[in-house]
Amino acid sequence: MNMENCGVFGIYSNKNCSEKIFYGIFKLQHRGQKYCGISTYYKGINLITHEGFVRHSFTKFELEKLIGNYGIGHVSLKERQPISLESKLGTFSIAFTGNVINFEQLFNEEKNKGQSFFSHTQIELIAKIIVQNNNFVEGLEKLSKRVKGSYTVLILCKDGIYAARDPYGFKPLIIGKSSNDYIISSESRPFSFLDAKIIRDVKPGEIILINEKGIQTQKIIKSPKIAFCAFEWGYIASMDSIIEGVSVAKARNNLGFFLAKKDNVEADIVSAIPFSGIGYALGYHKGSKIPYDEVFLIDRFASRSYLPLTQEEREQEAELKLSVIEANVKGKNIILCDDSIVRGTQIRNKVLELKEFGAKKVHVRVGCPPLIAPCLYDISTRSYKELAAKKYKIEEIAKKIGADTLKYNTIEDFVKGIGIPEEKLCLYCWTGKKII
């Protein structure tokens, strides 16, 4: 399933930090594969962005040019970030994740005020709103009043790194620390590689400054409601991440377990569509005691293209990436777990492949509830007409994807599996109930 997200990473170190930012954004690559960028501060801003994967884009020579002991990085499927601007607050660079719902309205307001833009992007708009104020903290506070939507923002400047999370806390932002470094990241995943431990999550509405004095809260903007994106645990975040104290792997195991406990189908094996279905399949296996086995092999040399891919090429890459393990499939009744169904095209292809290789029956089990609304609070390519669950009944979807049976988790079980109270989660994708 493709969804457009972004990832931000920042570090304040006691030595040159570009290599650590490189590894930080590499560990966030699953959040965006089209663009990547690194910015460091030393007597001013150093900035390099690329189109393509982190490991294929940055050279050793470029990392050596990015001098400075603090900086920020970004991965995206949308646009090049960070960007750098000169302003009355000094030269700075900025990166963000999220989605400004009222972008066009704010963009036109700023243009009518005489503001000039070099692009029609959310990141530039956010930067221009912030710098109209007396300092970055005041600018980030004003941003929270004007922007409708979600954001996490990192600003790199002479003071250090400012970080802010929108007052609803839609997207995650986590603080880590090692013996030499303070780190801030969209996920905790990079921390273990950098020998860092999670300190805490940035609070919704919190503005912090990271510099040689450590982590200092500058302001906490009152939160009208907390609304953590539940899809982070359902699909977006990597399984080895911990968000708001909740392990992503544990949440997915719980959800698979709940699916099993409400099921009565007979099967020989439980398996997954890698990678996003694995946590659910392992949970289902624990809950059902049906053996877990792989039915698809992931080709570790696929998805290694050094060039940006077209949609057609991406689909070909997806086909290249997974091959069927015939010996585990032939003559078997299989429970196949995945995170969610959007259009149903990809899972249909996989179900048909299993049947071509001799599977007797394929029972599809989906960790997330049926998706009925395209995300408002992240950059999403989905629309109502693409969502199978909006157009068809579950039995009809089962027929369309070639599954013998199809079951999803309920919203109640989904919330229980994550373990965060429903009133603190954004469940818009599954309920259609707007937060703002």
N, C-alpha and C positions, 0 to 999 in steps of 0.2 A: 504494500500500500504506500503511495506517495503522498506526503503532506508537506507543505512548506513551513519550515521552522528556521530558527537561527540559534546560534550559541555564542555567548560572550565569555571571555576569560581575561582576568587581570592579575598582575603579580607585582608586589613590592619586595625587592630582594636586596641583599647586601653586596651583590655582584652582578655582572652583566646578565640580563634576563631573557634575551631574545630566544635562546634555545628552549628555555622552559615554557615560554609562550607558544612556541612551535609545537612542543609535545602536548601542551594544554589543549590547543585547538584541534590537534590531531585526535585526541581522545574525545573530542566533541563532534567529530566529523559526521556522525550519524544524524546530527541536527541540521546539516546543510552541506551539500556537495558541489555547489556551483561556483561559489566565490570564497576566498579566504583572505585574511589580512592581518598584519601585525604592525603595531605602532609602539615606539619606545620614546622615552624622554631623556635627552642629554643636551643641555644648552639649547633646547628647542625640540620640535617634534621631528622624529624620523618615521616614515610611513612607507610600507610596501604592501600592495594588494595584488591578488592574482585571480584569474579564472581557472578553476580546476581543483583537484584534491590537494590537501595541505602537503603531503609527503612528495608529491610529484612537482609541486610548484616552487617551493622555496629552495634555493641553493645554499650551500654552506657559506659562499661568498656574501650572499644577501644577509644571512643571519649575522655575519661578522660586521656588516655595515650598520645593522640596527643596534647601535650601542646605547647603553643606559641601564640603570639598575631597576627601572620600573617601566611597565608598559601594559598594553591591552591587545587582545586579539579577537577575531570574529570569524565564524563560518556561516554561510548563507546559501539559500536557494533563490534569493531574490535580487540582491544588489551588492555591489562592492562596499565593504566597510572594513575598518573604520574610515571615516573621512576626517580631513583636517581643515580647520578654519582659523582665520585671523579675526580678532574681535577686540572690542574695548576691554574685555577681560583677559586679553593676551592670546597667544596662539595655543590652540588645544586640538586634540583629536577626540572623536566620540564614536561609540558603537552602541547599537541597541537591538533588542529582540521584542517582538510583540506586534500589535496592529492598532493603528490610529483609525478608529471607525469614522470620525468626523474630519478626516484628512482634507478632503476637497474644500470643505467649508473653511477650515483654518488656513489652508493654502491661499484661498482667494482673499480672506481677511488680511493676511500678511502682504499680499501683492497690492491690495488697495491702500495699504498704509505706506506703500513705496518701497517695500522690501524686495530686493532682487534675488533671484534664485538661479543657480547654474544647472539644477536638475529638478525633476518632478518626483522627488523621493521623500518618504517619511523621515528618513534620518536627517536630511538637510533641514526640513521644516522644524523638527525637534530642536536641532542645534540653534536655529535662528530664533526660536521662541525663548530658549534658555538665555542667550547672550544679550537680550534686551534689558536684563536686570543688573543690579549692582554687583552681584557675585553669583557663583555657581549654585550655592545652596538656595538663594532666593529664586534663581532661574528654574531650578528643579521643582521648587514649591509651586511656582506659577504654572509650570508645565502640568502638574497634577490637577490644577484647577481648570485648565483649558482642554486637555486631551480627554476624549471619550474613547476608552479602549484599554489595551494592556501594554505595559512596557517594563523592561529592565534596561537601565542605561548605565554605561561606564564612560566617564570623562577623564582624559589624561591631560594634565597640565602641570605647571611649575609647582603647585601645592602638593601634588601626589595624584591619587586616583579617587575621584568621586564616584560613588555608586548609588543608584536609586532604584527602588522597586515601586510599582504603582500601588495606590492605597488598597486595592483589592487583592494584591498578591497573586494575580493570575499566573504569571510565569515564575519558575523557581530561580533563586539566586542564593548561593551558598558560600559561606566564608570558611576558609581553611588556614591552617598554620603549620609550618615546619620549623626546624631550628633556625633557619635563615630567612624564611619567606612568609609573607602574608599573601593569601590567594583569595580571589573571588571568581566564581564560576557558575554557569547555568546549571551544571550538575557536579556532584562530588566525584564523578568518575576519574578525572585527572589526578585527584589528590594522592592516591596510593602510589602512582608512578613517581610522584614528586616528593614522596615521604612526608606528606602532610596529613593532618588529622582534621576532621570536621570540627569547627568551633560551634557554629550555629547557622541557621538560615537568616538572611536579611529579613527584617519584619516588613509586612505590607506597609507602604507609606514611609519607610525609613530611608533617610539620606545619610550615607556614611562617607568618611574620608579615610583613606589608607595611605600612610606615609611612614617616615622613620619613627614616628611616635606610636605606631601600631594602628589599631582600628578605633576610630572615634565616631560616635553617632553625632551628627550635626543637627538633625531634626527628625521628628516622627510626625508625619501628616496623619491626621485622624482618619481612620478607615471606616467608611460607611457600612462596609460588609466585607468579610473575608471570602474569597472565591478562588481557591487553588484549582488550577486546571487538572481535572481528574484523568484526562487523557495522557498526562505525563506518566502516570503509573500504568495506564492501560496500554500505551503504545510508544509514545515519543521517547521517553528516557531510556537509557541503557540499563540492562538488568543489574549491573554492578553499582548503580547509583543509589544513594539514600537521599530522599527529599522530605523535608519537614519531619525528619526522624523516622520515616517509613521506608524500609527497603523495597525497591522496585521488584526484586526477585521474589521476596516474601509475599507481596501483594498479588503478583501473578500466580504464585503457587496456591494461595488462598482461593483465588478465583477459579482455578482449575479444579480444586478440591470441591468447591461448592457445586460446580457443574456435575461432577461425578456423583455427589451425594443425592442429586435430584434426578439421576438418570437410571434407566433400567434396561439399557440396551446390552446385548451380548456381543462381545468382540474378542479377537485374539490378541491384538496389540493396540496400544495408545501411541500416537506419534504426533509430530508437529510440522508445520510449515516453518522452516528456520528463517530468521532467528526469532522473529516476534512471537511465534507460537510455542516456543520451547518451555518457557516458565509455566504456561497454562497446562501443557501436556504432562509435565512432571507432577503438577498438583493433581491433575485428573488421575494419573497413575497411582499416586498415594491414596487418593480417596476411593478408588475403585478396586485396587489391588490387581488390575489388569496389567500385564507386563508392558514396559516402555521399550520401544525400539525405534530406530531411525528408518524412515522410508525414503528420505531424500538425502543425497550427498551434496554437501556444499563444495563447489570447486574453488579452492583458495586462490587459483590464478585468474579466475573471472573477476570482473569489476576492477580491472587494473589498467583501464584505458588511460593514456596520458593526455587525451584530448577530451574537451567537453562533448557530451553526447546529445544527439537529437532524441526526441521522444521514441522514434522507431528503433534507434540504436539501443536506447535504454531498455526497451521491451526485449530486444534480442539478448542484451546482457542478462536480464532476469531469467531468460530461458537457458542461457549458457551456465548460469550460476548453480542451478539445481538439477541433479539427475536422479532418476529413480533407482533404488536398490531392489532389483527384481526378486532376489531370494527372500527378502523380508515382506514382500507384497503378495506374491502369487498364492492364490487360494485363501487369502486371509480376509477376515472381517476387521476393518480398521476404524479406529476413532481418530480423526484428524483434527487437531486443535490449531486455531489461529486467534489473533488478537481481535480482529474486527472485519466486517465486510462493508466495503463502500459500494462499488458498482457490482462486484461479484465476478468480474472477468478473470482476475488472477486465480482465485480459488477454484473457479470452474475449470480452468486449464489444468490445475494440479489434480483435481478429483478425476478428470478424464484420463490424465496420464496414469494414475494409479490403476484405473479400471483397464486401460490398455495393457498394462503389465500384469493383469490377472487378478486384481483385487476382487473379492466376491462382493463385499459391501463397503461403502465408505460413509461413515457417520460424522458429519462436521459439527464441531463444538466450538463456540465462539466466546472468548473471555469477556468481551465488552457487550453491553446491551445493544439492541439494534440502533444504528445511527440514523436519526431522523432530521437533523438540521446541520447545515454547514457551519463550521466554527466562525464566530464573529471576532473572537479575541486573539486569534493568531492569523498569520497570513495563510490562507487555505485556498487551494484550487477547486475545492468541491463546491457544487451547487445543488439545490434541491433536486434537479432533474437527474443528477448522477447517483443519488442515494437510493439503493435498491429497497431498503426498508421503508422508505417514504412512499414508494409506488406499489409494492407488492406485499402480500401476506407471507408469513414465514414458510408455509407449505409451498407457495409459488416460488419463493427464492430457492428453496431446496431443489425444486424441479429444475429451475434455470441453471443451477450450478452442478446438477447431476448427482447431488448427494442423496443417499437413501433416507437419511433423516438429518434434521438441522435443529440445533438448540442454541440459545444464547443465555447468558446470565441475566437475571432481573436487575433492575436498578438498585433494589434493596440489597441484594447480595453483592453487587458491584461496590456499593458504598461500604458494606460490612468487610469486604475483602481488603479494601484500602485501609480501613480502620480510622478514618478521619470523619468526624460528624458531617452529615449531609449538608447542614447549613453553612459549612466552611468550604464546600466544594463547588466548582462550576461544572454543572452537568448539562449545559445547554445543548451539546451534540445529541443527547439522548432524550431530553425533555422538551426542548424548544423554548424553555422559559428563560428570558433574558435576565442578565444580572444588572446591566445598565442600559 
